[in-house]
Amino acid sequence: MTDAAAPTSPMPGSTPPPRGLWNRLKAHILHPELNPEQVAWSFALGLSIAWNPLLGLHTGMVFLFCVIFRRLHRPLMIMAMLINNPWTMVPIATASTWVGNLVRGRFSSTNLASVQWHEIGWRSFLTWDGFEAMTTMLRPILKSYLIGGFICTVLALPIGYFFMLWLAKRLRRIHWPHLHHASCPPHDIPPGG
């Protein structure tokens, strides 16, 4: 049984959780126990996994990295991996195939007329015959997709790292005094700067 007179407001001195998506993301990036390099590595690994062409393994890979790299920011790594979602999967796969075709020197020679997209469904993944039929149809783009996907995976690591390192340092420089009342300086900002 709850006491009707119990206060429902937060305790004095505690800060309420941030409201809005951007403010919550800033709170993750400005995590007080992690330095900007750890935040940047967390984002870079998640972004790299998002570009991985092996569909269905993204979540398992993130959880494996969360176990292996315990000092990284796990929620940020998961959020970065979720860049690859049902809405962005087709643009990511298209970009991967485009990069693969570019590397293979056959940018304009890909013929997708033989692919019957309406026949690819959940049965294509559940039965061996359906899977073979799907791979036969997708054979014109499968090599390009895999090669381009792995290239994009490798490129996403440094791009994600340096972007998030820049963003984390910038946000710490701007917001750290407001969030922590200048009681402790952030790891990478010299005093007075």
MIMAR-304509 format. One line per field, with one value per atom (N, C-alpha, C): residue number from 1; atom name; z, x, y. Coordinates in Angstrom, 3 decimals, decimal comma. Layout:
N
k	(NUM | ...)
a	(CA | ...)
zz	(Z | ...)
xx	(X | ...)
yy	(Y | ...)
This chain:
193
k	(1 | 1 | 1 | 2 | 2 | 2 | 3 | 3 | 3 | 4 | 4 | 4 | 5 | 5 | 5 | 6 | 6 | 6 | 7 | 7 | 7 | 8 | 8 | 8 | 9 | 9 | 9 | 10 | 10 | 10 | 11 | 11 | 11 | 12 | 12 | 12 | 13 | 13 | 13 | 14 | 14 | 14 | 15 | 15 | 15 | 16 | 16 | 16 | 17 | 17 | 17 | 18 | 18 | 18 | 19 | 19 | 19 | 20 | 20 | 20 | 21 | 21 | 21 | 22 | 22 | 22 | 23 | 23 | 23 | 24 | 24 | 24 | 25 | 25 | 25 | 26 | 26 | 26 | 27 | 27 | 27 | 28 | 28 | 28 | 29 | 29 | 29 | 30 | 30 | 30 | 31 | 31 | 31 | 32 | 32 | 32 | 33 | 33 | 33 | 34 | 34 | 34 | 35 | 35 | 35 | 36 | 36 | 36 | 37 | 37 | 37 | 38 | 38 | 38 | 39 | 39 | 39 | 40 | 40 | 40 | 41 | 41 | 41 | 42 | 42 | 42 | 43 | 43 | 43 | 44 | 44 | 44 | 45 | 45 | 45 | 46 | 46 | 46 | 47 | 47 | 47 | 48 | 48 | 48 | 49 | 49 | 49 | 50 | 50 | 50 | 51 | 51 | 51 | 52 | 52 | 52 | 53 | 53 | 53 | 54 | 54 | 54 | 55 | 55 | 55 | 56 | 56 | 56 | 57 | 57 | 57 | 58 | 58 | 58 | 59 | 59 | 59 | 60 | 60 | 60 | 61 | 61 | 61 | 62 | 62 | 62 | 63 | 63 | 63 | 64 | 64 | 64 | 65 | 65 | 65 | 66 | 66 | 66 | 67 | 67 | 67 | 68 | 68 | 68 | 69 | 69 | 69 | 70 | 70 | 70 | 71 | 71 | 71 | 72 | 72 | 72 | 73 | 73 | 73 | 74 | 74 | 74 | 75 | 75 | 75 | 76 | 76 | 76 | 77 | 77 | 77 | 78 | 78 | 78 | 79 | 79 | 79 | 80 | 80 | 80 | 81 | 81 | 81 | 82 | 82 | 82 | 83 | 83 | 83 | 84 | 84 | 84 | 85 | 85 | 85 | 86 | 86 | 86 | 87 | 87 | 87 | 88 | 88 | 88 | 89 | 89 | 89 | 90 | 90 | 90 | 91 | 91 | 91 | 92 | 92 | 92 | 93 | 93 | 93 | 94 | 94 | 94 | 95 | 95 | 95 | 96 | 96 | 96 | 97 | 97 | 97 | 98 | 98 | 98 | 99 | 99 | 99 | 100 | 100 | 100 | 101 | 101 | 101 | 102 | 102 | 102 | 103 | 103 | 103 | 104 | 104 | 104 | 105 | 105 | 105 | 106 | 106 | 106 | 107 | 107 | 107 | 108 | 108 | 108 | 109 | 109 | 109 | 110 | 110 | 110 | 111 | 111 | 111 | 112 | 112 | 112 | 113 | 113 | 113 | 114 | 114 | 114 | 115 | 115 | 115 | 116 | 116 | 116 | 117 | 117 | 117 | 118 | 118 | 118 | 119 | 119 | 119 | 120 | 120 | 120 | 121 | 121 | 121 | 122 | 122 | 122 | 123 | 123 | 123 | 124 | 124 | 124 | 125 | 125 | 125 | 126 | 126 | 126 | 127 | 127 | 127 | 128 | 128 | 128 | 129 | 129 | 129 | 130 | 130 | 130 | 131 | 131 | 131 | 132 | 132 | 132 | 133 | 133 | 133 | 134 | 134 | 134 | 135 | 135 | 135 | 136 | 136 | 136 | 137 | 137 | 137 | 138 | 138 | 138 | 139 | 139 | 139 | 140 | 140 | 140 | 141 | 141 | 141 | 142 | 142 | 142 | 143 | 143 | 143 | 144 | 144 | 144 | 145 | 145 | 145 | 146 | 146 | 146 | 147 | 147 | 147 | 148 | 148 | 148 | 149 | 149 | 149 | 150 | 150 | 150 | 151 | 151 | 151 | 152 | 152 | 152 | 153 | 153 | 153 | 154 | 154 | 154 | 155 | 155 | 155 | 156 | 156 | 156 | 157 | 157 | 157 | 158 | 158 | 158 | 159 | 159 | 159 | 160 | 160 | 160 | 161 | 161 | 161 | 162 | 162 | 162 | 163 | 163 | 163 | 164 | 164 | 164 | 165 | 165 | 165 | 166 | 166 | 166 | 167 | 167 | 167 | 168 | 168 | 168 | 169 | 169 | 169 | 170 | 170 | 170 | 171 | 171 | 171 | 172 | 172 | 172 | 173 | 173 | 173 | 174 | 174 | 174 | 175 | 175 | 175 | 176 | 176 | 176 | 177 | 177 | 177 | 178 | 178 | 178 | 179 | 179 | 179 | 180 | 180 | 180 | 181 | 181 | 181 | 182 | 182 | 182 | 183 | 183 | 183 | 184 | 184 | 184 | 185 | 185 | 185 | 186 | 186 | 186 | 187 | 187 | 187 | 188 | 188 | 188 | 189 | 189 | 189 | 190 | 190 | 190 | 191 | 191 | 191 | 192 | 192 | 192 | 193 | 193 | 193)
a	(N | CA | C | N | CA | C | N | CA | C | N | CA | C | N | CA | C | N | CA | C | N | CA | C | N | CA | C | N | CA | C | N | CA | C | N | CA | C | N | CA | C | N | CA | C | N | CA | C | N | CA | C | N | CA | C | N | CA | C | N | CA | C | N | CA | C | N | CA | C | N | CA | C | N | CA | C | N | CA | C | N | CA | C | N | CA | C | N | CA | C | N | CA | C | N | CA | C | N | CA | C | N | CA | C | N | CA | C | N | CA | C | N | CA | C | N | CA | C | N | CA | C | N | CA | C | N | CA | C | N | CA | C | N | CA | C | N | CA | C | N | CA | C | N | CA | C | N | CA | C | N | CA | C | N | CA | C | N | CA | C | N | CA | C | N | CA | C | N | CA | C | N | CA | C | N | CA | C | N | CA | C | N | CA | C | N | CA | C | N | CA | C | N | CA | C | N | CA | C | N | CA | C | N | CA | C | N | CA | C | N | CA | C | N | CA | C | N | CA | C | N | CA | C | N | CA | C | N | CA | C | N | CA | C | N | CA | C | N | CA | C | N | CA | C | N | CA | C | N | CA | C | N | CA | C | N | CA | C | N | CA | C | N | CA | C | N | CA | C | N | CA | C | N | CA | C | N | CA | C | N | CA | C | N | CA | C | N | CA | C | N | CA | C | N | CA | C | N | CA | C | N | CA | C | N | CA | C | N | CA | C | N | CA | C | N | CA | C | N | CA | C | N | CA | C | N | CA | C | N | CA | C | N | CA | C | N | CA | C | N | CA | C | N | CA | C | N | CA | C | N | CA | C | N | CA | C | N | CA | C | N | CA | C | N | CA | C | N | CA | C | N | CA | C | N | CA | C | N | CA | C | N | CA | C | N | CA | C | N | CA | C | N | CA | C | N | CA | C | N | CA | C | N | CA | C | N | CA | C | N | CA | C | N | CA | C | N | CA | C | N | CA | C | N | CA | C | N | CA | C | N | CA | C | N | CA | C | N | CA | C | N | CA | C | N | CA | C | N | CA | C | N | CA | C | N | CA | C | N | CA | C | N | CA | C | N | CA | C | N | CA | C | N | CA | C | N | CA | C | N | CA | C | N | CA | C | N | CA | C | N | CA | C | N | CA | C | N | CA | C | N | CA | C | N | CA | C | N | CA | C | N | CA | C | N | CA | C | N | CA | C | N | CA | C | N | CA | C | N | CA | C | N | CA | C | N | CA | C | N | CA | C | N | CA | C | N | CA | C | N | CA | C | N | CA | C | N | CA | C | N | CA | C | N | CA | C | N | CA | C | N | CA | C | N | CA | C | N | CA | C | N | CA | C | N | CA | C | N | CA | C | N | CA | C | N | CA | C | N | CA | C | N | CA | C | N | CA | C | N | CA | C | N | CA | C | N | CA | C | N | CA | C | N | CA | C | N | CA | C | N | CA | C | N | CA | C | N | CA | C | N | CA | C | N | CA | C | N | CA | C | N | CA | C | N | CA | C | N | CA | C | N | CA | C | N | CA | C | N | CA | C | N | CA | C)
zz	(0,000 | 0,000 | 0,000 | -0,776 | -0,862 | 0,022 | 0,476 | 1,318 | 0,416 | 0,637 | -0,205 | -0,012 | 1,136 | 1,414 | 0,906 | 0,300 | -0,180 | -1,340 | -1,355 | -2,435 | -3,752 | -4,821 | -6,147 | -6,943 | -6,425 | -7,144 | -6,848 | -7,721 | -7,487 | -6,232 | -5,674 | -4,456 | -4,739 | -3,744 | -3,956 | -4,291 | -5,228 | -5,615 | -6,778 | -7,070 | -8,205 | -9,442 | -10,571 | -11,812 | -12,496 | -13,049 | -13,749 | -15,037 | -15,554 | -16,815 | -17,945 | -18,916 | -20,016 | -20,853 | -21,391 | -22,241 | -23,691 | -24,567 | -25,991 | -26,448 | -27,703 | -28,260 | -28,271 | -28,738 | -28,817 | -27,426 | -26,439 | -25,084 | -24,465 | -24,750 | -24,234 | -24,914 | -26,226 | -26,936 | -26,389 | -26,119 | -25,521 | -24,166 | -23,383 | -22,073 | -22,218 | -23,249 | -23,486 | -23,928 | -24,793 | -25,291 | -24,179 | -23,283 | -22,191 | -20,936 | -21,090 | -19,949 | -19,079 | -17,785 | -16,953 | -16,650 | -16,760 | -16,422 | -17,617 | -18,797 | -20,003 | -20,645 | -21,176 | -21,883 | -23,339 | -24,073 | -25,452 | -26,363 | -26,113 | -26,946 | -26,766 | -25,537 | -25,302 | -25,955 | -25,872 | -26,517 | -28,033 | -28,582 | -30,030 | -30,498 | -29,746 | -30,117 | -30,044 | -29,055 | -28,930 | -30,161 | -30,556 | -31,724 | -32,993 | -33,138 | -34,354 | -34,525 | -33,447 | -33,553 | -33,921 | -33,306 | -33,639 | -35,080 | -35,551 | -36,935 | -37,914 | -37,583 | -38,437 | -38,527 | -37,410 | -37,415 | -38,236 | -38,197 | -38,967 | -40,466 | -40,942 | -42,366 | -42,737 | -41,780 | -42,048 | -42,976 | -44,066 | -45,021 | -44,586 | -43,517 | -43,068 | -42,214 | -42,875 | -42,208 | -41,184 | -40,076 | -39,019 | -37,936 | -38,165 | -37,178 | -36,420 | -36,754 | -36,156 | -34,643 | -34,157 | -32,721 | -31,970 | -32,481 | -31,841 | -31,799 | -32,876 | -32,895 | -31,865 | -31,727 | -30,731 | -29,330 | -29,039 | -27,703 | -27,452 | -28,473 | -28,325 | -28,027 | -28,755 | -28,484 | -27,113 | -26,667 | -25,321 | -24,247 | -24,479 | -23,513 | -23,584 | -24,791 | -24,959 | -24,476 | -24,886 | -24,551 | -23,462 | -22,232 | -21,115 | -20,803 | -21,184 | -20,852 | -21,904 | -22,866 | -23,873 | -23,469 | -24,117 | -23,814 | -24,580 | -23,896 | -24,544 | -25,171 | -24,468 | -25,115 | -26,390 | -26,403 | -27,604 | -28,739 | -28,417 | -29,436 | -30,037 | -29,193 | -29,683 | -30,515 | -30,062 | -30,836 | -32,207 | -32,274 | -33,565 | -34,471 | -33,905 | -34,707 | -35,261 | -34,507 | -34,945 | -36,062 | -36,543 | -37,759 | -38,907 | -38,868 | -39,846 | -39,295 | -39,839 | -39,400 | -40,648 | -40,509 | -41,714 | -42,667 | -42,167 | -43,037 | -43,784 | -43,178 | -43,797 | -44,440 | -44,315 | -44,832 | -46,350 | -47,066 | -48,532 | -48,983 | -48,439 | -48,845 | -48,491 | -47,343 | -46,965 | -47,913 | -48,234 | -49,166 | -50,562 | -50,977 | -52,288 | -52,339 | -51,288 | -51,241 | -51,223 | -50,484 | -50,444 | -51,818 | -52,509 | -53,849 | -54,825 | -54,713 | -55,583 | -55,382 | -54,119 | -53,837 | -54,374 | -54,172 | -54,688 | -56,198 | -56,884 | -58,349 | -58,789 | -58,072 | -58,392 | -58,263 | -57,191 | -56,969 | -58,012 | -58,391 | -59,366 | -60,804 | -61,010 | -62,349 | -63,229 | -62,655 | -63,456 | -63,011 | -62,868 | -62,324 | -63,148 | -64,464 | -65,285 | -65,907 | -65,635 | -66,310 | -65,461 | -64,327 | -63,492 | -64,059 | -64,301 | -64,840 | -63,760 | -63,285 | -62,234 | -62,782 | -64,100 | -64,699 | -64,326 | -64,061 | -63,730 | -62,277 | -61,455 | -60,046 | -59,925 | -59,413 | -59,200 | -57,723 | -57,426 | -56,039 | -55,280 | -55,958 | -55,272 | -54,776 | -55,296 | -54,858 | -53,624 | -53,238 | -52,045 | -50,838 | -49,948 | -48,751 | -47,604 | -46,599 | -45,423 | -45,736 | -46,745 | -47,109 | -47,722 | -48,267 | -48,844 | -47,783 | -46,544 | -45,464 | -44,631 | -44,765 | -43,917 | -44,556 | -45,867 | -46,523 | -47,361 | -47,502 | -48,279 | -49,752 | -50,281 | -51,685 | -51,911 | -50,975 | -51,082 | -51,008 | -50,139 | -50,004 | -51,276 | -51,849 | -53,101 | -54,244 | -54,314 | -55,370 | -55,203 | -53,964 | -53,719 | -54,084 | -53,689 | -54,011 | -55,515 | -56,217 | -57,674 | -58,320 | -57,824 | -58,370 | -58,043 | -56,839 | -56,403 | -56,808 | -57,466 | -57,839 | -58,606 | -59,488 | -60,202 | -59,277 | -58,110 | -57,233 | -55,922 | -55,669 | -54,365 | -54,087 | -55,062 | -54,847 | -54,621 | -55,439 | -55,288 | -53,942 | -53,505 | -52,208 | -51,068 | -51,102 | -50,016 | -50,015 | -51,179 | -51,255 | -50,826 | -51,369 | -51,001 | -49,542 | -49,017 | -47,610 | -46,683 | -47,001 | -46,149 | -46,273 | -47,462 | -47,619 | -46,810 | -46,889 | -46,109 | -44,612 | -44,204 | -42,791 | -42,311 | -43,110 | -42,729 | -42,743 | -43,726 | -43,799 | -42,694 | -42,233 | -41,191 | -39,861 | -39,629 | -38,349 | -38,146 | -39,040 | -38,793 | -38,960 | -39,899 | -40,079 | -38,824 | -38,300 | -37,079 | -35,878 | -35,797 | -34,660 | -34,650 | -35,767 | -35,789 | -35,706 | -36,290 | -36,156 | -34,702 | -34,038 | -32,657 | -31,708 | -31,984 | -31,152 | -31,238 | -32,456 | -32,630 | -31,904 | -32,072 | -31,449 | -29,926 | -29,395 | -27,935 | -27,326 | -27,960 | -27,429 | -27,524 | -28,609 | -28,772 | -27,741 | -27,577 | -26,604 | -25,176 | -24,876 | -23,532 | -23,293 | -24,299 | -24,146 | -23,908 | -24,596 | -24,489 | -23,243 | -22,977 | -21,979 | -20,643 | -20,560 | -19,323 | -18,110 | -18,191 | -17,004 | -16,559 | -17,488 | -17,135 | -16,505 | -16,981 | -16,476 | -15,135 | -14,939 | -13,752 | -12,859 | -13,090 | -12,237 | -12,032 | -13,046 | -13,049 | -11,853 | -11,277 | -10,125 | -10,539 | -11,718 | -12,191 | -13,682 | -14,120 | -15,543 | -16,343 | -17,586 | -18,420 | -18,695 | -19,118 | -19,286 | -20,304 | -21,344 | -22,462 | -22,624 | -21,746 | -21,899 | -20,843 | -21,267 | -20,282 | -19,462 | -18,224 | -17,393 | -18,089 | -18,041 | -18,647 | -20,129 | -20,733 | -22,163 | -22,655)
xx	(0,843 | 0,000 | 0,886 | 0,554 | 1,380 | 0,819 | 1,685 | 1,300 | 0,878 | -0,318 | -0,838 | -0,062 | 0,592 | 1,335 | 2,767 | 3,165 | 4,541 | 4,761 | 5,903 | 6,160 | 6,402 | 5,888 | 6,086 | 7,126 | 7,595 | 8,601 | 9,980 | 10,959 | 12,304 | 12,903 | 13,845 | 14,492 | 15,261 | 15,378 | 16,128 | 17,577 | 18,127 | 19,521 | 19,691 | 18,667 | 18,789 | 18,223 | 18,784 | 18,324 | 17,351 | 16,274 | 15,324 | 15,956 | 15,464 | 16,013 | 15,739 | 16,633 | 16,440 | 15,224 | 14,583 | 13,413 | 13,804 | 13,239 | 13,503 | 14,645 | 14,569 | 15,552 | 16,958 | 17,112 | 18,437 | 19,046 | 18,255 | 18,779 | 19,178 | 18,424 | 18,813 | 20,083 | 20,215 | 21,432 | 22,631 | 22,458 | 23,551 | 23,938 | 22,959 | 23,270 | 24,100 | 23,829 | 24,641 | 26,049 | 26,152 | 27,466 | 28,276 | 27,615 | 28,298 | 28,397 | 28,385 | 28,443 | 29,646 | 29,437 | 30,536 | 31,620 | 31,326 | 32,323 | 33,168 | 32,837 | 33,556 | 34,213 | 35,410 | 36,065 | 35,582 | 35,852 | 35,355 | 35,842 | 37,026 | 37,525 | 36,679 | 36,269 | 35,421 | 34,053 | 33,518 | 32,232 | 32,380 | 33,484 | 33,706 | 33,862 | 34,605 | 34,755 | 33,422 | 32,603 | 31,287 | 30,435 | 30,383 | 29,590 | 30,169 | 31,490 | 32,127 | 31,882 | 31,980 | 31,717 | 30,259 | 29,338 | 27,927 | 27,621 | 28,203 | 27,987 | 28,590 | 29,751 | 30,388 | 29,535 | 28,971 | 28,098 | 26,839 | 26,343 | 25,140 | 25,364 | 26,576 | 26,877 | 27,269 | 27,364 | 27,752 | 26,723 | 27,166 | 26,207 | 25,579 | 26,051 | 25,504 | 24,263 | 23,137 | 21,880 | 21,528 | 20,985 | 20,587 | 21,628 | 22,830 | 23,901 | 24,211 | 23,552 | 23,894 | 23,721 | 22,585 | 22,321 | 23,285 | 23,516 | 24,466 | 25,872 | 26,273 | 27,607 | 27,723 | 26,678 | 26,718 | 26,811 | 26,018 | 26,081 | 27,435 | 28,035 | 29,378 | 30,390 | 30,317 | 31,218 | 30,963 | 29,709 | 29,407 | 30,064 | 30,147 | 30,794 | 32,312 | 32,844 | 34,298 | 34,832 | 34,202 | 34,672 | 33,782 | 34,075 | 33,217 | 33,305 | 34,365 | 34,511 | 33,902 | 33,226 | 32,579 | 31,135 | 30,532 | 29,166 | 28,200 | 27,647 | 26,803 | 25,537 | 24,790 | 23,583 | 23,889 | 24,992 | 25,349 | 25,733 | 26,411 | 26,769 | 25,503 | 24,531 | 23,275 | 22,505 | 22,473 | 21,771 | 22,412 | 23,742 | 24,417 | 24,138 | 24,077 | 23,768 | 22,346 | 21,444 | 20,051 | 19,839 | 20,930 | 20,826 | 20,355 | 20,753 | 20,264 | 18,969 | 17,860 | 16,539 | 15,691 | 14,460 | 13,663 | 13,500 | 13,548 | 13,410 | 14,699 | 15,839 | 17,115 | 17,816 | 17,265 | 17,936 | 18,111 | 17,088 | 17,181 | 18,200 | 18,202 | 19,256 | 20,666 | 20,829 | 22,150 | 22,568 | 21,654 | 21,976 | 22,263 | 21,522 | 21,759 | 23,126 | 23,478 | 24,796 | 25,905 | 25,706 | 26,714 | 26,889 | 25,793 | 25,871 | 26,523 | 26,211 | 26,815 | 28,325 | 28,783 | 30,226 | 30,865 | 30,206 | 30,739 | 30,851 | 29,841 | 29,907 | 31,002 | 31,170 | 32,218 | 33,597 | 33,804 | 35,096 | 35,337 | 34,288 | 34,424 | 34,484 | 34,299 | 34,392 | 33,201 | 32,069 | 30,885 | 29,697 | 29,934 | 28,905 | 27,625 | 27,745 | 26,535 | 26,095 | 26,793 | 26,450 | 25,595 | 25,098 | 24,270 | 22,859 | 22,380 | 21,040 | 20,176 | 19,198 | 18,314 | 16,976 | 16,860 | 15,594 | 15,250 | 16,259 | 15,985 | 15,561 | 15,695 | 15,309 | 13,809 | 13,110 | 11,666 | 11,445 | 11,424 | 11,411 | 10,178 | 9,060 | 7,823 | 7,856 | 8,773 | 8,866 | 9,744 | 10,450 | 11,294 | 10,430 | 10,315 | 9,501 | 10,050 | 9,242 | 9,723 | 10,018 | 9,339 | 9,623 | 11,016 | 11,536 | 12,883 | 13,936 | 13,619 | 14,577 | 14,303 | 13,110 | 12,751 | 13,012 | 12,984 | 13,210 | 14,481 | 15,129 | 16,364 | 16,087 | 14,979 | 14,630 | 14,366 | 13,654 | 13,392 | 14,666 | 15,589 | 16,857 | 17,691 | 17,733 | 18,478 | 17,882 | 16,555 | 15,905 | 16,218 | 16,216 | 16,507 | 17,955 | 18,908 | 20,312 | 20,561 | 19,861 | 19,998 | 19,511 | 18,378 | 17,859 | 18,781 | 19,339 | 20,154 | 21,620 | 21,986 | 23,386 | 24,005 | 23,262 | 23,881 | 24,379 | 23,780 | 24,201 | 24,818 | 24,825 | 25,266 | 26,735 | 27,619 | 29,045 | 29,276 | 28,645 | 28,807 | 28,287 | 27,156 | 26,582 | 27,527 | 28,067 | 28,955 | 30,267 | 30,874 | 32,134 | 31,915 | 30,895 | 30,603 | 30,223 | 29,474 | 29,092 | 30,287 | 31,224 | 32,412 | 33,305 | 33,374 | 34,140 | 33,489 | 32,169 | 31,463 | 31,601 | 31,633 | 31,829 | 33,178 | 34,206 | 35,552 | 35,637 | 35,023 | 35,060 | 34,239 | 33,184 | 32,334 | 33,068 | 34,048 | 34,765 | 35,528 | 36,444 | 37,129 | 36,219 | 35,272 | 34,366 | 33,527 | 32,958 | 32,161 | 32,986 | 34,226 | 35,082 | 35,411 | 35,908 | 36,331 | 35,144 | 34,008 | 32,821 | 32,361 | 32,255 | 31,770 | 32,803 | 34,083 | 35,114 | 34,983 | 34,806 | 34,610 | 33,353 | 32,248 | 30,985 | 31,057 | 31,664 | 31,756 | 32,599 | 33,721 | 34,559 | 33,840 | 33,144 | 32,418 | 31,295 | 30,525 | 29,430 | 29,950 | 31,074 | 31,639 | 32,114 | 32,714 | 33,188 | 32,019 | 30,914 | 29,758 | 28,922 | 28,625 | 27,614 | 28,156 | 29,414 | 29,929 | 29,744 | 30,082 | 29,891 | 28,431 | 27,506 | 26,087 | 25,583 | 26,089 | 25,611 | 26,225 | 27,466 | 28,184 | 28,615 | 28,060 | 28,288 | 29,774 | 30,581 | 32,029 | 32,733 | 32,153 | 32,786 | 33,955 | 33,878 | 34,995 | 35,156 | 36,366 | 36,568 | 36,490 | 36,048 | 36,041 | 37,459 | 37,581 | 38,883 | 39,778 | 39,220 | 40,043 | 40,119 | 39,498 | 39,512 | 40,428 | 41,445 | 42,340 | 41,616 | 42,046 | 41,386 | 41,405 | 40,279 | 40,161 | 39,878 | 39,754 | 39,596 | 38,494)
yy	(-1,168 | 0,000 | 1,228 | 2,202 | 3,399 | 4,484 | 5,317 | 6,444 | 7,592 | 8,099 | 9,178 | 10,467 | 10,603 | 11,830 | 11,761 | 10,632 | 10,498 | 11,457 | 12,123 | 13,080 | 12,353 | 12,929 | 12,349 | 13,111 | 14,226 | 15,004 | 14,436 | 14,685 | 14,178 | 14,798 | 14,080 | 14,545 | 15,826 | 16,713 | 17,946 | 17,630 | 18,376 | 18,186 | 17,224 | 16,396 | 15,489 | 16,172 | 15,837 | 16,450 | 15,504 | 16,021 | 15,154 | 14,636 | 13,515 | 13,010 | 13,995 | 14,071 | 15,023 | 14,655 | 15,690 | 15,491 | 15,738 | 14,984 | 15,146 | 14,248 | 13,838 | 12,912 | 13,506 | 14,743 | 15,361 | 15,517 | 15,906 | 16,073 | 14,738 | 13,680 | 12,359 | 11,870 | 12,131 | 11,743 | 12,506 | 13,796 | 14,578 | 14,009 | 13,573 | 12,999 | 11,728 | 10,931 | 9,733 | 10,109 | 11,108 | 11,522 | 12,179 | 12,893 | 13,589 | 12,726 | 11,434 | 10,519 | 10,866 | 11,160 | 11,657 | 10,629 | 9,343 | 8,328 | 7,901 | 8,367 | 7,967 | 9,174 | 8,958 | 10,054 | 10,069 | 11,140 | 11,240 | 10,112 | 9,582 | 8,489 | 7,233 | 6,945 | 5,779 | 5,959 | 7,155 | 7,446 | 7,306 | 7,813 | 7,744 | 6,297 | 5,478 | 4,071 | 3,341 | 3,668 | 3,030 | 3,314 | 4,576 | 4,951 | 4,331 | 4,365 | 3,852 | 2,354 | 1,591 | 0,151 | -0,116 | 0,613 | 0,438 | 0,818 | 1,918 | 2,346 | 1,344 | 0,823 | -0,168 | -1,437 | -1,845 | -3,022 | -2,747 | -1,525 | -1,183 | -1,374 | -1,161 | -1,309 | -2,735 | -3,631 | -5,009 | -5,657 | -6,286 | -6,844 | -8,166 | -8,763 | -10,039 | -9,786 | -9,720 | -9,394 | -10,469 | -10,026 | -10,941 | -11,124 | -10,637 | -10,799 | -9,516 | -8,420 | -7,130 | -7,130 | -7,565 | -7,528 | -8,431 | -9,622 | -10,532 | -9,957 | -9,279 | -8,675 | -7,561 | -6,743 | -5,669 | -6,247 | -7,273 | -7,864 | -8,516 | -9,104 | -9,663 | -8,557 | -7,446 | -6,323 | -5,710 | -5,716 | -5,197 | -6,056 | -7,355 | -8,244 | -8,092 | -7,988 | -7,904 | -6,560 | -5,474 | -4,128 | -3,537 | -3,842 | -3,432 | -1,942 | -1,265 | 0,151 | 1,072 | 0,511 | 1,341 | 1,609 | 2,564 | 2,985 | 2,082 | 1,101 | 0,097 | 0,678 | 1,546 | 2,087 | 2,875 | 3,614 | 4,368 | 3,421 | 2,321 | 1,342 | 0,718 | 0,413 | -0,167 | 0,857 | 2,113 | 3,149 | 3,336 | 3,299 | 3,455 | 2,263 | 1,068 | -0,115 | -0,035 | 0,589 | 0,677 | 1,697 | 2,304 | 3,116 | 2,226 | 0,952 | -0,016 | -0,602 | -0,156 | -0,598 | -0,830 | -1,287 | -1,568 | -0,380 | 0,846 | 2,010 | 2,332 | 2,048 | 2,403 | 1,214 | 0,019 | -1,173 | -1,111 | -0,683 | -0,625 | 0,421 | 1,650 | 2,590 | 2,109 | 1,457 | 0,949 | -0,171 | -1,082 | -2,166 | -1,622 | -0,603 | 0,005 | 0,670 | 1,407 | 2,049 | 1,006 | -0,077 | -1,144 | -1,773 | -2,037 | -2,621 | -1,654 | -0,380 | 0,632 | 0,679 | 0,679 | 0,684 | -0,592 | -1,726 | -2,988 | -2,989 | -2,477 | -2,378 | -1,427 | -0,341 | 0,624 | -0,018 | -0,771 | -1,433 | -2,517 | -3,232 | -4,313 | -3,807 | -2,499 | -1,930 | -2,230 | -2,532 | -2,856 | -2,026 | -0,750 | 0,138 | 0,131 | 0,219 | 0,351 | -0,968 | -2,062 | -3,313 | -4,253 | -3,809 | -4,671 | -4,733 | -5,947 | -6,143 | -6,782 | -6,041 | -6,543 | -7,021 | -7,150 | -7,572 | -9,012 | -9,831 | -11,232 | -11,433 | -10,410 | -10,531 | -10,291 | -11,272 | -11,157 | -10,833 | -9,560 | -9,094 | -9,561 | -9,684 | -10,072 | -11,520 | -12,341 | -13,732 | -13,910 | -12,876 | -12,972 | -12,643 | -13,575 | -13,390 | -14,218 | -14,402 | -15,118 | -16,577 | -17,159 | -18,553 | -18,702 | -17,619 | -17,666 | -17,927 | -17,615 | -17,790 | -19,040 | -19,629 | -20,768 | -22,119 | -22,211 | -23,498 | -23,433 | -24,572 | -24,623 | -24,314 | -24,840 | -24,570 | -23,083 | -22,468 | -21,033 | -20,212 | -20,633 | -19,918 | -20,053 | -21,267 | -21,466 | -20,644 | -20,608 | -19,821 | -18,338 | -17,877 | -16,464 | -16,136 | -16,979 | -16,696 | -16,777 | -17,659 | -17,729 | -16,436 | -15,924 | -14,659 | -13,488 | -13,479 | -12,338 | -12,446 | -13,527 | -13,734 | -12,561 | -11,843 | -10,720 | -9,608 | -9,457 | -8,357 | -8,839 | -10,145 | -10,642 | -10,340 | -10,597 | -10,307 | -8,821 | -8,009 | -6,559 | -6,092 | -6,642 | -6,272 | -6,642 | -7,854 | -8,291 | -7,512 | -7,337 | -6,585 | -5,138 | -4,500 | -3,114 | -2,970 | -3,932 | -3,883 | -3,973 | -4,857 | -4,965 | -3,733 | -3,150 | -1,906 | -0,784 | -0,667 | 0,364 | 0,116 | -1,152 | -1,488 | -0,983 | -1,216 | -0,773 | 0,751 | 1,400 | 2,863 | 3,528 | 2,876 | 3,461 | 3,572 | 2,727 | 2,752 | 4,059 | 4,469 | 5,745 | 6,960 | 6,891 | 8,032 | 8,235 | 7,163 | 7,256 | 7,678 | 7,171 | 7,515 | 9,006 | 9,518 | 10,919 | 11,883 | 11,510 | 12,352 | 12,419 | 11,273 | 11,278 | 11,871 | 11,706 | 12,335 | 13,851 | 14,362 | 15,802 | 16,268 | 15,539 | 15,932 | 15,848 | 14,792 | 14,640 | 15,755 | 16,079 | 17,165 | 18,506 | 18,727 | 19,992 | 20,112 | 19,049 | 19,096 | 19,240 | 18,608 | 18,750 | 20,178 | 20,771 | 22,140 | 23,099 | 22,858 | 23,751 | 23,461 | 22,197 | 21,850 | 21,363 | 21,002 | 20,417 | 21,330 | 22,621 | 23,470 | 23,555 | 23,528 | 23,614 | 22,322 | 21,188 | 19,905 | 19,539 | 19,900 | 19,448 | 20,599 | 21,764 | 22,933 | 23,217 | 22,913 | 23,183 | 22,560 | 21,499 | 20,858 | 19,981 | 19,382 | 18,579 | 18,829 | 19,140 | 19,409 | 18,116 | 18,193 | 17,000 | 16,536 | 15,298 | 14,663 | 15,357 | 15,932 | 16,382 | 17,895 | 18,655 | 20,102 | 20,696 | 21,437 | 22,036 | 23,094 | 23,326 | 24,338 | 25,695 | 26,360 | 27,681 | 27,640 | 26,464 | 26,463 | 25,674)
